[in-house]
Amino acid sequence: MKDVNSSETNDEAKPMGSCFRSMDKSELEALAISGIREHRRLIVADEAVYEEWTRASADPSVSSAVLETLQQEYAARQKKSESQQEELSQIIDALGYIPEVPLDGEE
């Protein structure tokens, strides 16, 4: 099991954002737009899993194994979203602004 503090230190030591800083602004903007759209999709999917877990928790006929599986799925999704959001943040930092991204269907 990793110590949380040592994990954070290792993550901070990685110059991930530096690879984005050397990219062209148009490439960064395309990455940012793609990342924002992916983030929106992850949020919708995460909410669906959370709602299912909440409904299952209120249903006494649902087994504890199913509840545990839903909880683990939600936790895994949250971890993935956190990682994706960190990368998106680095892209936006390198770009210097948040590009406008219309909601799906508004383009």
N, C-alpha and C positions, 0 to 999 in steps of 0.2 A: 504494500500500500504506500502510495506516495504522500509525502508531507505537502500540505496545501501551499505553504510558504515556499518550499523549494520548487514546486511546479510553477508558481508565479514568477519566481526569479528566473527560471529557465526560459519561460515565455518572453520575459522582458529582454533577455539577452539576445533573442533572435531578431535580426534586423529585417523582419518581413516587410515593413513599410518602405524600406529603402529600395526594394525592387520596383515598387510602384512609382517612386519619385523619378526614376530614369525613363519612364514611359511618356509618350506623346500625349498631350491633353485630349486629343480626340479619342485615343485608345482608352485613356482613363475614364472619360465620360461614358463611353460605351460599356466599360466594365461596371461603372457606378450604376448606370441604368439597369443593366442586367442584374446586378446585385440587389438593387431595390425591388425589382420585380420578384426575384427569388425570395427575398425576405417577406414580401407580402404573401407569397404562396405558402411559405413555411408557417406564417402566423395563422392563416386560414386552416391549414391541416392540423396544426397544434391545437387550435380551438376545438376542432371536431373531435380529436382524441380526448381532450379534457372534458368536453360535454358528455361523451360516451362514458368516461370514467365516473363522472358525477352522477349520471343516470344509473349506472350499474351499482354505485355505492348506496344509492337510495332503495335499491331493489333487494329485498332479503333473499330472493331465490337465486341470486348470482353468487357463485362460489368465491371463496377467498382467493383461489388460484387465478380466476379470471380477473378479479380486482387487482391482484398483484401484477399480473401481466399488463393490464392497462396502465397501472401506475408506472411500471418500468418503461413502457413505451412512451408515456408522456415525459418522463425524466430524460430519456434518451433524445427525444425530440427537442427538449429545452436545451440540452447540451449542444446539439447540432446547431440550433438557432443562435446560441451564444457565440459559437465559433464563427458562423457565417456573418454575424453582426460585427464581430471584431475585425474581420477581413474587410467588410464593407466600410467600416469606419476608417481604416487605413487608406483605402482607395479614395474616399472622400477627402481625407486630410491631404493626400498628395494632390488631388485635383484642385482643392482650395474652395470648393463650393458644392452645394447639393443641387444636382440637375433636376429640372422639372420632369416628372414622370407621371403622365396621365394614368388614371385608374384604368384597368382593363375594360375595354368596350367604349372608352371615351376618345379613342384616337381617331 
